Structure formats: structure tokens, C-alpha cells
Amino acid sequence: MPTIVFASPKGGVGKSTSAVLLGVELARKGAAVTIIDADPNKPVSDWARRPGRPPNLTVRADVTEDTVIDEIEAAAQRTAFVIVDLEGTASMMVAYAISRADLVIIPTQGSQLDAAQAAKAIKLIRQQEKAFARQIAYAILFTRTSAAIRPRTLGFIQDEFRRHGVPAFDTHLHERDAFRAMFSFGGTLEALSTSQVSNLDAALVNARAFAAEVVTMLRRGPRDEAAPAEAGAAEMGADR
């Protein structure tokens, strides 16, 4: 069953938010989902302890560097999708999880600092590909963007990734009050009300578009673009 890993050496880019949104959307479609919470701060576990978690979505915590591969493989035997939310560092646990991924999602905000950290994640993916002699699909996911404004910095970063052959989601996860509210109130976007958050309908559309694009990427699988992407990662700051 597919394993989807959320990875970035930088914290605060929306890994946990993206992981929960994806897990909830897949569960809403009827799939059994496991989210492995490998972030020491345990944001996904905190969300899961609040009411409203879908019954077909399981969260596993207390994962260590020594057990993360076993946890991923066991979850893949039990559920249709495995989602791994990793810590914001470049650790051996991160490398081990990436080695088992069918798709690595690299959440990135529209800043040059985030772009440089994303490039480091790409380099780590390439190292795991070489170590295990397999291709690993990956893509940049721009997070906390504005639905109405496209800053020049974001446009420049997108163009740079494109120029270096780095794949990116067409869908951005916008800055939405509803996404934050899920971690305050628990449960799903559908369980929120317009009295609690603004622009709820737009948040639902955004989350569903993201999940649909993930499924499309999983069906497509990795593409043979290692040379330009690896060179691009180095040029964009992977060795800083």
C-alpha cells in the first residue's frame, strides 16, 4: 500500500497540517489510513486525541529511529495508505522513512530560506535512491500561500524549481483559518461550522484538490529526472 512521507529539514512549514488534511480526505473517501506521528512535538497525536477523528484513520506515535521502518511496513499491511509526518531535521529517522516512501511531499513556504531547505530534502531523497537502487517520487508543496496574491518571491522560487526540473504540486495549501482550527477543535474540516471559521467552503475545496493531486501522483509514480533535479538541488543551496 502507498506510503506518503512529509519531509523538510525546516520546521514550521506545514508538514503536520498537510499530513492531517491528506489523511482526513483519504479517510473521507472510505480508505483505511494510518498516520505515523514521528514529530517529537506530536502535533498529529494531539489532534487525534480530540473528538471527531474518522474511525478509519489511525495515528501511531512513540516511533523511534530503530522502529520507524517496522512501523511503516506493519501499517502498510493493515491500511490502504500510510502517511508519515517527520521531524523538521535531517536525521537518520527521516532518511529511513524516505527510503520506504512511494511519494515524498516537501512542504515549502514561499521564501528563499524554505527553498534552500527543500533543496536539502531533495538531496536526501537522491541519496536514498542511490542507497536502495530505487526511484522515489517527490514533489514540492507550497504551503501558507495567499489565494488572492502571488508575491514576486514565490513566483521566482517556482520558476527556479521548474527550471531545474523539480516537480511541484499545482495545488497550493493556502493560509486558511479552517486548517488551524482542526488542531484546536479536532475532527475534520466538514465538522467545523461557519460560526467557528471563515471561508470554510474554500478550505474544503483546497484540501480536496490537494488530496486528488496526491492520488494522481501516486498513480503516475516516479519519473526519470534524477540528473537535472539533483543538479538543481545542489545549485539551489542543498550544500549550504
Secondary structure, DSSP 4 states (H G I P E B T S, - for coil): --EEEE--SSSSSSHHHHHHHHHHHHHHTT--EEEEEE-TT-HHHHHHHSTT--TTEEEE----TTTHHHHHHHHHHH-SEEEEEE-SS--HHHHHHHHT-SEEEEEE-SSHHHHHHHHHHHHHHHHHHHHHT---EEEEEEEEE-SS---HHHHHHHHHHHHTT--B-S--EE--HHHHHHHHH-S-TTT--TTTSSSHHHHHHHHHHHHHHHHHHHHH---S-HHHHHHHHIIIIIT-
